[in-house]
Structure formats: C-alpha cells, structure tokens
C-alpha cells in the first residue's frame, strides 16, 4: 500500500510564502483630513489619495471660514474697515491694521507723525512674535513636543497681556487709525514690556534647547517638504517660507515703510527650504523683532499720535462737547466717513506670513469703491499638493504648520 504525505512537496512553497509571492490587490485610499482642528486647524479640508502611507495626490479645499472680506469692506466707511482687517490674520491683527492704513494714507497723501509710526512698529513686532510663537508651538505639538507648546503659549500670553493694555484687546486689536493710532502708551508700559521681552526671550531660548538639536525633531523636519529658491519664487512665496528657501526678500528692507529704515535688524535666510529651515526662520525672526522693539523704545520721542486734521481723525472729546466745529467734524466722520481722493493704489507690508498687499480704489466718497487683498498665506497652501507629492502622511500636518495657514487671511 502506498503512502501519501500530508505536507507540501519540496517543489511547492509553503502556504504563507505563496501569499507573499502572489502580491496583494491594492488601490488608492481617499482620506479626508479636516475641517477639524486637530488635523488642519479647523478651517481647511485636505482630500488625500494614499498609496500605503505615501501621498500620491492631494486637493486643498478652503472656504469654511470665508466671510466675503473684500465685498463687506465696500459697504462700510473707510474707518469701519479696521475691525474687518483684524480678522484676516487674527494672530497678528495689528499688522493687518497697519497695511490697510498705509494704503489709505497713500491715497490721501498723509504724513503720519513719528511717534505714531513708532507705535505702529511696536504693536506690529509684538504681534509678529505672537504669530511666530503660535507656529513654533503648534509645530512642536504636532510632533509630540507638548512641553515646547506650553512654553510658547506662556510667552504668547505674556505678549498679549501687554497688547491688551495698549490696544484694549488681546486678539482683534483695532488699534490703528487712518492718520495715526487710537491711543498712546499707558503709564509704565515700556518698563513692563521690557520685562515681558526678557521673560519671552528666556522661554524662546528654552524652546530652542528643547527642539533645535532634538534628534527626533530634526529627523522629522530636515529634508521634509523641501522647496527650492526657484520653486518658491515661482509659487509666489513671500515671508519666512521664501527666506527659508534662500531668497532674502523682506519688504521692510526692500521697500521700507514707517520707521524701519531707521532701525537695525537682520533678515535671516535659509539654505534648504525644508520644514526645519522654516522653523528656524521663525526662531531667528523673533530675536530680530525683540531687537527692533528695544530700539523703538530708545528712539521714540514724545509727540502726536495722529495727524491734526479733523477731515481724517476724530477730534478730541473736549472739542466735540464744547465747540460746534468739533461736533460737526465728529458727525461727518462717523456718518459719512473720510472723503478719500479718487484714485487707486497698491500698498504692501511685511506681515508675519509674508507680503500683505491692499489694492484700493476710491471714487472720492466716504466708502471704498473696491478693495482687493493679497493674502500672504495662500501661495504656500496652494503649493501643498506639489510640495507633498510622495511624502509620508505623517509629514503632512507638520508641513501645514510651517506654512502657517491662517484661515482668516487665506479665505478672506
């Protein structure tokens, strides 16, 4: 009687090996990231086609925070536009105020007093530090560095405390006016702010020690989402993301405004254009903003905080309550708005994310005929499908952080 073996013959591979050799039928998996805060900071949806853990295609879906900024501004007076600008990049709102005010003043041929210019720079650079702290802290958090995030939030809140004393609000400052600023420095504010800058520098240095030479952080950021100088220029990058790719363009140096030409500061420039370089740009720019602020406190002289022209600036309350001329000027500015000369203008400034541009058209009335906004954050977000092609899914959200997408300005 013949016997038969129950096991596989020598010429037949084991069953497990057969499955491995045969391969698996696979197809791209479509994953929705956002619009939920843990994934995409709440205001953006990324539709990603995955092959395993690699991104093959991506579609950026924005508009969840769209408020119709440009058309809304055309239905109010020039002065009433400022609260709308606060809500563009709401992490550094004064910079939006300044950009719009400079555009209107260019149309009106207004020369703002020196002290008002210094105050605008002070509020702007403090908000730049707040913006960069938010980005650095969020990036650390996405990569597991919760401690770095807590230090960044502590430093940002200290800065916001000082801004609250100056502007009256932590986030949406509404501090700038056409022709100047809303109020002067409170008593003792400079001394408190210098102490805050010292503490912020300590916290910034602690974050630097936690992240910059951290092996995990470096491995997760170096060589990831690299953008060359040529590509960055082609995509329309500006600000820290452009400088990280090696292009030393900064509006404060290229086309100085306010009193930046009187201040000494450096423009940091990267070499690789990857996530690590974009992180380093923010860290170094915070140091330069600290340097600018201390110079402003030394150079700023007493003086007017707004032009003395009641066609553009509300008269002081004693004049409003005590004179007919003051009442009339106040009434006309509130009810009719500033009468901006007819014409068109483009004005641009260096906001936290890059070049913030306002295109204004006036028909000579008290309301803007047309407002166009050049939001600095959009070119970086729009380039993500190209920059992150074939990258790992785990690298998407940290890269999203380095581009610092702020829904208010990107979606307007």
C-alpha positions, 0 to 999 in steps of 0.5 A: 500500500502506498503512502501519501504525505500530508505536507507540501512537496519540496517543489511547492512553497509553503502556504504563507510564502505563496501569499507573499509571492502572489502580491496583494490587490491594492488601490488608492485610499481617499482620506479626508483630513479636516475641517477639524482642528486637530488635523488642519486647524479647523478651517481647511479640508485636505482630500488625500489619495494614499498609496500605503502611507505615501501621498500620491495626490492631494486637493486643498479645499478652503472656504469654511471660514470665508466671510466675503472680506473684500465685498463687506469692506465696500459697504462700510466707511473707510474707518469701519474697515479696521475691525474687518482687517483684524480678522484676516490674520487674527494672530497678528491683527495689528499688522493687518491694521497697519497695511490697510492704513498705509494704503489709505494714507497713500491715497490721501497723501498723509504724513503720519507723525513719528511717534505714531509710526513708532507705535505702529512698529511696536504693536506690529513686532509684538504681534509678529512674535505672537504669530511666530510663537503660535507656529513654533508651538503648534509645530512642536505639538504636532510632533509630540513636543507638548512641553515646547507648546506650553512654553510658547503659549506662556510667552504668547500670553505674556505678549498679549497681556501687554497688547491688551493694555495698549490696544484694549484687546488681546486678539482683534486689536483695532488699534490703528487709525487712518492718520495715526493710532487710537491711543498712546502708551499707558503709564509704565508700559515700556518698563513692563514690556521690557520685562515681558521681552526678557521673560519671552526671550528666556522661554524662546531660548528654552524652546530652542534647547528643547527642539533645535538639536532634538534628534527626533525633531530634526529627523522629522523636519530636515529634508521634509517638504523641501522647496527650492529658491526657484520653486518658491519664487515661482509659487509666489512665496513671500515671508519666512517660507521664501527666506527659508528657501534662500531668497532674502526678500523682506519688504521692510528692507526692500521697500521700507515703510514707517520707521524701519529704515531707521532701525537695525535688524537682520533678515535671516535666510535659509539654505534648504527650504525644508520644514526645519529651515522654516522653523528656524526662520521663525526662531531667528525672526523673533530675536530680530523683532525683540531687537527692533522693539528695544530700539523703538523704545530708545528712539521714540520721542514724545509727540502726536499720535495722529495727524491734526486734521479733523477731515481724517481723525476724530477730534478730541472729546473736549472739542466735540462737547464744547465747540460746534466745529468739533461736533460737526467734524465728529458727525461727518466722520462717523456718518459719512466717513473720510472723503478719500481722493479718487484714485487707486493704489497698491500698498504692501507690508511685511506681515508675519506670513509674508507680503500683505498687499491692499489694492484700493480704489476710491471714487472720492466718497466716504466708502471704498469703491473696491478693495482687493487683498493679497493674502500672504498665506495662500501661495504656500497652501496652494503649493501643498499638493506639489510640495507633498507629492510622495511624502509620508502622511505623517509629514503632512500636518507638520508641513501645514504648520510651517506654512502657517495657514491662517484661515482668516487671511487665506479665505478672506 
